[in-house]
């Protein structure tokens, strides 16, 4: 009798916890309903300047590494390939849709040791800062092979520094 009662109590607690998690995620989706749709992936992307396999960690509000962006599945951790193209950055995520960030929306790239529940060695994550409408976001990516990180970082820095010049040239 005691075993059955313990089992029932445990199941009720687990179901209650899952219901609270679900309600919290739904609330986050409602609060972030004003987030603009993601930019479409261009039909013809230029050849990748750099690419690497790894893990898409999450997108968060810039400067607040705990505030995941739930809409558009931006808060889901998935395996992904990050490729840097002249037009922007593409995250090909498994189990979720692609995320394309046009070069003109990139505002910075840095290395961090963690964000949104993922903590690694010092400077183990690449964090891209970008804008989506009026929101500033940070998106984390961890390369599968440590050697790929330096190549991606250099390509991203070059893309970010070239983007303002490219926009100025196209406006002429």
N, C-alpha and C positions, 0 to 999 in steps of 0.2 A: 504494500500500500504506500509506504513512504517513497519507494523508488518511482512509482507511477506519478505521485504528487510532485516529486522533484523534476521529473521529466516534463510534466505539463507546465510547471512554473518556468522552467528553462525555455521551453518552446514559446510561451507567451512573452517572455522577456526578449527573445530573439526577434519574434515577429514585431513586437513594439519598437525595437531599435531600428529594424528595417523600414517600418512605416515612417518613423521620424526622419530617417535619412532621405527617403523618397519625398516626403513633404518639404524638406529643406531644399532639395534639388529643384523641385517644382517652383518653390518660392523664388529661388535664384533665377530660374528661367523667366518668371513673370517680371522680376525687377530689371532684367536685362533685355526686355522685349524691344527696347528702342535702339539696340545695336544694329547698325546697318548690315545688309547682306554682304557676304564676302565677294571680292572682285572675281570675275570669271577668269578662268585660265585661258590665255590667248590661244587661238587655233594653231598658230605657228610660232613656237618658241625657238629662239636661236640656240645654237649648240651650247651645252652646259660649260661654264667656265670652271666649275668644280662641282663634285657630287660625292655624297657619302651615305651609307646606310647607318641607321641608328634608331634612336627612340625619340619621338615627338613627346615632350614632357607635358606641356599644357600652355595655354595662353592665359595671361592674367592681366589685371589692370596694371599699367606701368607704375613701378615703384611700390606696389603692394603684392608681393610674391605669394600671398595666401588667397587673394581674391580671384579665383578661377572665373573665366568667362565660360558660362555653360551653353549659351546659344551657339548654333552652327557647329556643335560638337567640338568647340575649341578647347574645352576643359578636359577632354578625354585623352588619356595616355595611350599611345599606340606605337607599334613599330612603324618606321617611315624611312623614306629616302629624301634627303634634302639636296636639291640641286640649285645652283646659282646660275642664272641666265642673264644676258644683257638687259632683258625686259623686267627682271625681278627674281624673286625667290619662290621656289615651288616645293611644298611639302607633299609628297605622295604618301598618304597614310593608309595603312591596311586596316580595314574595318570601319573606316570613316572617310568622308569625302576629302578631296585635295584642298590645300590652302595655298593660294597664290597671293604673294605680296608684291605689288608693282614697285619697281625701283624707286620711284618718286615718293613712295609712302614710307620707305625705310628711314629711320632717324638715327639708328646707332646699332652697334653690336659690341658685346662684351663677354667676358668669361665670368662665371659664377660657380659657387660650390653647391647651390641648391635653389629650388623653388617648388612651390605647390606639392609638397610631400615627396619630393625626389632630392636626396642629398647624396653627393658624391665627393670625391677628392677635390682639393683646392683647384679652382678653375676648370673643373671637369665638364661644365655645361656651356654651350654657346647660347647666349640670350640675345635675340633680335628685338629691337624696339621699333615699333611702327605705328601708324595711325590707321584707324578704321572709322571713317567719318570724324566725329568730334572726339572719339575715344583714343587714348594712347594705350597701346598694349605692349606687353613683353611676352615673347614666345621662346620657350626653352627647347633645346635639342641636344641630345647626347650622342656622340658618334660611337659606332660600334668599335672602331679601331682608333686608338689614340693618335696615330699619325695623321689621320684625316682631318683632325680638328684644326691644325695650323693651316692647312691648305684652304679649308672652308673660311676660316677667319680672315685670311689674306684676301680671298676673292670677295667676301662680303664687304670688307673695308674699302676695297677698290670700287665696288659697285656703288656704295653709299657716297663716296667722295666724287664719283663721276656723275651721279644722278642730277645734282643741281645744274651742272654744266650742260648735260643733255637736254634738260627742260628749258634752259635759257636758249640753247641753240635751236630747239624746235619752235620757240616763240618768235624767232626772227623772221 
